[in-house]
Amino acid sequence: SIWIFPAVYLPAGGFLRIWADGGAEGDGLHASFRLARDGEEVFLLSPSGRIVDSVEFPAMEPGESYGRLPDGTGSWMILSPSPEEGNG
């Protein structure tokens, strides 16, 4: 499934929460797809279609998140959710 980010301003070091919930109604930014609970691969593409980043995440339980530690640069691992804050 392809979902295009809307035009948003995100400052360097900033955070953007995107609900991957199939486009549910409500406050916030909702993607038109859902992430599989048993894991899958996700790609971030440039406007020209070049892969900028990707991750294959494992099966996770409710209340777990997946991110890089140190924040944004290290190895991918299961973390505790920290919406709108750094991983750690």
Summary of the structure (lengths in Angstrom):
residues: 88
radius of gyration: 13.4
end to end distance: 30.1
largest distance: 34.7
contacts: 151
relative contact order: 0.16
helix: 0%
strand: 33%
